[in-house]
Amino acid sequence: MAKFLLGLLSGIVLCVFFVVLVVAVAASLSGRAPAVADGSTLVLDLSGEIPERNPHTVPSVLLQGAPKPTLKEVRDILKKAAVDKRINAIVLKPGGMAAGWGKTEEIRAGLEEFKRSKKPLVSWLQVANMRHYYLATTADKLYLAPEGMLDVKGLRAEVMFFKNTLNKIGVDADLEHIGKYKSFSEPFTETRMSDAFREVTNSILDTVLNQFVTTAGKARRMEPAEMRAALDQGPFLPAAAVKAGLADGLKYEDEVYDEVQQLTKVKTIKKLKPEDYNKVSLESLGLAGGSKIALVYAVGDILRGDDDMSPFSGDQSLGSDSICRVLREVGEDKSLKGVIVRIDSPGGDSIASDQIWREMNLLSKKKPMVISMSDVAASGGYYIAMSGDPVLAYPTTFTGSIGVVFGKMSLKGLYDKIGVNKEILSRGKNAEIDTDYRRFTPAEREKVVKDIGEVYRDFVEKVAQARKRPHEEIEPLAQGRTWLGSQARQNGLIDELGGYDRAIALVKERAKLRPEDKVTLVAYPAPKKFLEVLMSKLGGVSGESLILSKLQGLPWRALLGGGMMKISPYSIAVQ
């Protein structure tokens, strides 16, 4: 028996060692640049998530495949392909891409820049939604699969309300907010949109749709009104889409490559994956070098402490302690000539947001800095951007949401259902203010409203100082209202519309570098080491249910943690 157990243990150790060895070898090979053949066609398959950053760079089948290119890496891939003589064309396959409108704008700008190289750009779609089609319209030719679906039919925003669900399980959301439009609490306290919530959501839909019909319409040689009329006939079967002028023809994928072969006059098509081409450095093509610029990622729900992993989706939060250490590290590095802070966050904990805001302002005094907003930089995500430095966003970035929420979940009804009783003994008038065994008393509610009012006024004042405008001009623009980037630009809440290219140009200008000077972007925080990734994978949780996947966007940790929150309405998903 002892020999059996010893043999079993040895086998387990050998298996673990083998897994570690395989991953280590894969990691070591990942950094090698591929041999790119002359006359290669880059197949830009954008299916799946387009993250702002990958927390690790370990490519292995055991770790769910090679890391997907990040948004910046997609941008870099397009820049490299434009100047690389070995690349003769791009076949764009945007179907299945999971990214917000802001990231979609960045990729579209990169595709437009690639087109200036005069190399063929051909789009091919099987099943595509509005964002996928928005990208596809940049191409010289846009083809649909003969059996597919162009799910282009306008936009909608779906908002889930949980009040009745919470009531069924005995949970009572007792939340207060400051700001007419601060609608974060409504899904938990109401069964339908308030008039203010509806006003903002309709404004967002109108603005995004105008952006779509103007830009995509121009690409398809259609007036905005013509594109609107076409959308009203969707969704489309492929032949109907071609008849409506939304596509150039129907082709199977092999037929698309046959056309590319004719356009580029090559004997055979040599396909190149973006994951492989991503390993070709910008420096090797003369697109980077010289001075170093820090690219600091501030991504995820803002929480106190260190970065954490979501129990539902595995997404990382933005821990205030972690990002503050990064900001201090960047400030102390004399080799860095400037900083771009890339924000993709709906906000979160008020205290954590203020901690990050402080470090951002300290860093601003040490280095030339530019703020670049991604899909969302709202509430706490907007708050941390208020360092007084230039702020950039895409036309469709969700931003603003200058407001405060405070409250708790009263679990008395749930406790009654499961047979739990509590006895509370306290000393102090407000000692029980945050108990989960009842709602606020009138006196407690009065204090809560007073306190969040002071936090709100401080928020507005910080924005006014950073934007160099009087408090009374900013307050009407606050009120918890979510703005799109184009609206925020008109209202002076941001400085310019643009993405990576404009942010780099601005930081070079502020660092007194010449426009033509090459720079190298150094990403912060650095990707996790191999062993950190391995341990996190071994300890991870898998097998999410359908219900959990539907709820994974909810900021449960911030909500259940209580306290004041600078957080935007998580539920606005324009699709």
Protein Blocks (a to p, Z undefined) as FASTA:
>chain_A
ZZmmmmmmmmmmmmmmmmmmmmmmmmmmmmpccdddehiacdddfedjddfbdfbfcdcf
klnpaadddfklmmmmmmmmmmmmkbgbdcddfehiacdfklmmmmmmmmmmmmmnopac
ddddfbdcfklmmmmmmpmbdcddfbdcddbebjcdddddfklmmmmnopacddddedjk
lmklmmmmmcbdcfklmmmmmmmmmmmmmmmmmmmmmmnopafklmmmmmmmmccdfklm
mmnopagbdcdfklmmmmmmmmnopabdcdddfklmmmpcfklnopagcjdddddddedj
ddehjddddfklopacddfklmmmmmmmmmmmmkbgbdcdddddebjafklmmmmmmmmm
mmmmmpccdddddfbcghjlmmmmmnopacdddfklceejiacddddddfklmmmmnopa
cddddedjklmmmpckbccdfklmmmmmmmmmmmmmmmmmmmmmmnopafklmmmmnnop
acdfklmmmnopambdcdfklmmmmmmmmnopafklccddddddddddfklmmmmmmmmc
ehiafklmmmmmpcfklmmngpjdddddfklccZZ
